[in-house]
């Protein structure tokens, strides 16, 4: 693809429009935790290809065409992951179902959707239990990345920091398969934290600070994380984090984190994107919208959807055409090598 006409790769999409049968099955599964006789089987869920097509063509694909987006990295609905519900077996069955649906979407629309996996995480359970699902998704489904929940408890933060050896089994597989992880929490079950307005942004910021405090990338120099929603508070408080790292005798953030940590553009107004592109090096910014997600309305100040983030990237004065190419396409191909390989096979 010419750098004058970059592919527009949205690195942050969720299947928020799945047929209602999926939610109904999940509700039965949750009911089955208390009443095992009511627990449904995975085979009980019946969703046809036509239902999948309708759910995508009338929603994500329609908006992608309207807004000029080419490819969406597509993972299960983040708020539905709900790793705090049930035990590992519940999470394992649920993750497998959701990942298979995203895989089927990518098969039905191979030019537009590429799958990213959720993991069957469960509070207090060894992350190594997630490896079989991760391996299946990469080997059999062609997934190019994963979503990693740093707080499977749903807002109580019972897990060790991301720099702890607790997480190393997943990191070792990420390095082996050369896939990145988006750090993404799920539903908040803590009334103090609104799921999308507080818990998500808290988690983005918390993950970034954990990475400053540790030295994870000494052990895993090729490990890559995307911190979504523009990096939470990190870009807005960049001086604070630079200063804290300095007081901790850490290297400069450029050396300490920015070979391994990236930020997306799920920031829903022009001043936010202007700040992001002014503060964060262009090489560390990946285009994303998370459309049909947390904020679905129209901004009365602009008349456009808040989550039409391509407009903001196009309009910012902080990027040259070459830099826009990096944000829209080049950086995603570098951070997701399996995506790059997939696109080259397609001649793109």
N, C-alpha and C positions, 0 to 999 in steps of 0.2 A: 504494500500500500504506500503510495506517495506520501511524503511528509507534508505536501501541500494539501492533501485530502486524507487526514488520518482517520483510521478506524476510531470510532468512539466506543471504548470498552468501559462498561459500568461494572466496577469490581465489587459492588455491594447491592445484590438483589435478593429478595426473599420471596418464597411462594406464599404470599399473603392471600391469594385468591383461589386457593385450592377448593375443589368441590366440597360442599357441606358434609358429604358422607365421611370425610376425614375427621372433621370435628366431632361428628356424632360417634364415630368409632372411638375416638379419644375419650369422650365423656363416658362411654361404656367401660373403657379400660380403667378409668379413674374410679368408677363405681365398683369395679371388680376387685380393687385393692381391699375394700372392706368385706365384699361378698364374693369370694372366689368362684362361686357357681355362676356369677354374672360376667366373669372375665371373658371377653371375646377373643377369638383366635385371629391371627393376622389374615388368614385366608377368608375371614368373614367380610373383610373390606373389599368392596367391588367398585372400582372406578374405571370406566371405559376410556379408550383413547379419545373418543369423540368428546367426552366430558372434559378431559384434560385440554384438548384443543380449544374448546369453547372458553374455558377459564383463562387461557393465555391470550387467545386472539382478541378477546373483548376487553382485555385489561393491559397487562404488561406490553404485549407486542404492539397493540394499538398505540400506546403512549410512546413506545420506542420509535415507531415510525413517525408519529407526529413531531417528536422532539429531535429527531435526527440521531438516535443512538443505534449502534449496530449490534453489540454483543452485551449480554448481561451474565455475570457470574452468579449462578442461581443456587441458593441454599434454602433449606427448610425455614419456615417462619420462625424468627428468633424468639418471639414471645411465647410460642408454642413449645419450645424445647423443654421448658419447665423441668429442669433436672432435679429439682427438689421434691417432685411428686413420686411417691412409690420408691421401690428399690432398684437395684441395678437391672434386674430382669425386666421391669417395667420400662426403664429408659432404653434398654437394649432393643426391645421389640418396637418401641415407638420410633427410635432413631432409624432402624432398618426400614420401616414403612415410609417414613418421610424422605429418606435418602433415595429409596427406589422411585418415588414419585418424581423427584427432581431429575433423576436419571432418565425416566421415561419422557419428561418434557424435553430434555436435551436431545433425545433420539427423534422426537417428533419435529423439533425445530433446531436442527444441528447448526444452522448458520447463525442463530441468534442466542442460544442459551447453552452455557457450559456449567456442569454441576460442581458444586462445592458442598462438602459433607458436614453435617452435624455429628457430634460424638455422643455415645451413650454414657455420658458422665452421670455420677450419682454421688451425693455428699458422703464423705468418709470412705469412699471406695478407691482402691488403687487405680490411678489413671491407666496403668498397663492393661486393664480390662477393656479399654477402648480400642486396643490395637487391631483385633480381628475386623471390626467394622471399618476402621480406617483403611486397612489393607484391601478389603473387599471393594471399597469405594474407589480406590486408586486403580487397582488392577482390573476390576471387572466393569466398573462404571465410567472410568476415565476422568474421575474427579481431579481437579487441578489445585485444590486447596481444601482447608478445613476451617471450621469455626471452633474456637476454643473458649469455653466459658471459665473465667478465672474465679467465679463464685457460684458453684453448683447449688449452694444453699438457698439462693434466691434472695439475697439482700442481707444475710447475716455474716457473711465473710468468714466462714469457718475453715477454709482451705489455706494452706501455706502460700506465701507469695510466689509469683510466677518464676522467681529466681531460685526457688527451693528444688532440691533433688527429687522431691515428690513428683514433679512434672517431667522428669528426664526421659521416661519411657516414650512419651509422646514426641518429645523433641528429637530423640534418636531416630524415630520413624520419619519425622519431617525432613531431617537431614538426608536419610537414606533415599527417600523418594523425591527430594528436592522440591518440596511444596511449602508454601507459607501458611500461616494461620492468621485469620482475623480474630482479634480478641473481642468477643461479643458475649455479654451476659444475656440472660433471658428474663422472664417475668419476675418482678419483685413481689415477694410475699411479706415484705416488711412495710407496714402502713406508713412509715416515715419517708419512704422513697417511692415516688411515682415511677412507674416502670420506664417510660421513654424520656420523661422530662428530667428525672433525677438519677435513677439507678444506672441507666445507660451512660450518662455523662460522667457520673461518679466513677464508674468502672473504667472508662477510658483514661481518666485522669489518674486513678489509682494504679492502673497497670503501668502507665508511663513512669510514675514515681517509683514503683517497685523496681523497674528496670534500671533507673538511675542508681538506686541504692545497692544493687547487686553488681555482679560481674559475669552475667550469664554468657555473654558472647565471647568470653575467653574460652569457655568450654565448647561453645557451639558457634564458631565464627561465621558459618554460612546460614544460620537460623534467621528466618525473616518473619516479622510480625507486621500486620496492618492494624493500626489503631483507628477505629471508625469514628464517624460523626466529627470529622475534622480534628480528632485528637483530644476531644473533651476540652478541658481548660488549658491544656499545655501550650498551644500557640499564643493564647491571650496572655498567659503568665510566663512567657519564655524567659524573661529576665529572672524571675523567681527560681525557675528550675536550673538555669545556668548558674545562678548564685548558690543554690543548695548543693549542686554537684561540686562546685568549687570548694565549698566549706567541707565537703566530705572527702576532699583530696582525690576526686575522680578526674579522669581526663575531660577535656572539653567535650560537650555533647556531640559535636560533629564526629569526634573519634570514638566516643564511648557508646553511642547508640545509633547514629544515623547511617551507618553501613547496614543496619539490620532492622530498623524501625521506620515504618511508613505511615502516612496519614491519608485518609480519603476526603472527598469534597462534599460529604453529606452535611453541609452547612447551608441553612436555608434563607440567606439574604445576601445581597451584594457586599455590604461592609464586612461580613464574616469571611467571604472568599477573598476579598481584598487583603484582609489581615493575614489569612492563611498563606497566601501567595507572596506576601511581603516578608513574613517572618521565617517560614519553613523553606529550606532549599527546594527548588523545583524538582530535583531528582527524587525527592521523598514524598511527592504528592501524586496520588492516583485518583482519576476521575471516578465518581460514584454518585448515586442519587438516592438509593434505598426507596425508590418510588413505590407508590401505593403502600406506604409504610406508616411511620409515626405521625407524619404531618401531611395530610392529604388535601387540605383546603387551598383556596385561592387567596393570595396576598392582596388585600384591598389597595395597597399602595402601588402595586404594579399591574394588577389584573391578570397575573400569571400564577400558576401553581408554585407554592413554596419550594416543592421538591424538584422543580425543573432546573436543576443545578447547572446544566450545560450553558444556560443563558449567562450565569454569573462568571463562569470560566471564560466564555467568549468575550464578555464585556470588560473584564478587569484590565486595567492599564499596566498591570505588573508583569504580564507575560508577553513575550514575543511569539511569532508564529511557530518557531522551532520549539519554544518552551511549551506552547499549547499542544504540539504534537506529542511531547513527552508525557504531559498530563493525561491526554486522551488515549494514547496508545503505547508509546515507547516504554514508559515506566511499568505498565501492567505486563508487558511481554517480558520484561527483565525480572520482575518480582515473581511472576508465575511462569516459569520455564515450560511447564507442561502445556499451558495455554499457547505459548509461542509455537511449540512443536505442532500442536493441533491445528493452529491457523496456517502454518506453512504447508501441512498436508492438504489443506483446503485451497492452497494457492493464494493465501492472503498474507 
